[in-house]
Amino acid sequence: MRSDPGGGAGTDWEAWHDDYADPASALSARLAVVRSEIGAALDRWATTGRDRPMTVLSACAGDGRDILGVLAERKERLPGAVDPVEVALLETDRRNLARAERFCAEAGLTGVRLLDRDAGRSSSYLDAAPADLVLMCGVFGNLTDTDVRRLVGFLPALCRPGATLIWTRSRRAPDLTPAIRGWLADTGFTELSFTAPAEVLGSVGANRFDGEPVPLVPDQQLFRFTR
Ligand SMILES: C[S@@+](CC[C@H](N)C(=O)[O-])C[C@H]1O[C@@H](n2cnc3c(N)ncnc32)[C@H](O)[C@@H]1O
């Protein structure tokens, strides 16, 4: 059962996660890169000396295994020494939210808000943005090019100054990643890394928001999933 006002009707978004069970899958390879970039963002935050929790926002978060996996691993490896993090996961499939909830309970993660909200509506982010780390993983590849462009233009409203943005997109032809990288640069995002291994079509970008803060305008339609 889906509760997905912003998405198409054709994809089972819980079953979509099944490829993660195969450590040799392209999805697992992508997850490893995303988690590595999340770890780097957490490490950068730790050097800023700020006296508040780092805030994380994940749009179309699925079961949240990217950020939640990193936080759980660090909690396990560095008990008592992990900086506080506040996480907001926006996701419309309640089964995926339930999986995230179970994971948090089992790992003892606190400070995670599981939000059953349409990430394609700007108002959905009002109490979750701006954030220090913004995840747009598995999003751009499900949108029309026009919606990707519009969403990139909206990203400054989601980001605190110096925030890290992590995004993914397949390079299947016609490859939109050169355009996305250019749009991000034009929108105030400095590229930190762009990982695109030759043997897979997937790619992962990490960018720092160096632009001017932008107010979040509510009641905008940003995107709808195409499938
Ligand atoms: C391709 S999956 C990516 C999941 C996760 N970010 C990852 O990379 O593992 C896309 C997710 O977006 C969710 N979704 C689709 N349309 C949405 C919308 N309008 N608002 C919030 N979530 C949505 C789906 O339920 C699905 O879990």
The ligand as an ORCA input file, in Angstrom:
! r2SCAN-3c Opt
* xyz 0 1
  C      14.555      5.792     -5.779
  S      13.934      5.698     -4.151
  C      15.287      6.409     -3.243
  C      15.278      6.071     -1.785
  C      16.503      6.537     -1.010
  N      16.695      7.980     -1.092
  C      17.730      5.817     -1.497
  O      18.519      6.394     -2.264
  O      17.924      4.662     -1.084
  C      12.749      7.016     -4.180
  C      11.891      7.142     -2.923
  O      11.104      8.332     -3.031
  C       9.821      8.091     -2.487
  N       8.934      9.096     -3.095
  C       8.376      9.111     -4.329
  N       7.702     10.250     -4.541
  C       7.824     10.987     -3.393
  C       7.353     12.266     -2.992
  N       6.630     13.035     -3.792
  N       7.670     12.709     -1.742
  C       8.420     11.930     -0.903
  N       8.889     10.712     -1.230
  C       8.602     10.246     -2.472
  C       9.522      6.658     -2.847
  O       8.552      6.089     -1.995
  C      10.912      6.021     -2.688
  O      11.077      5.487     -1.398
*
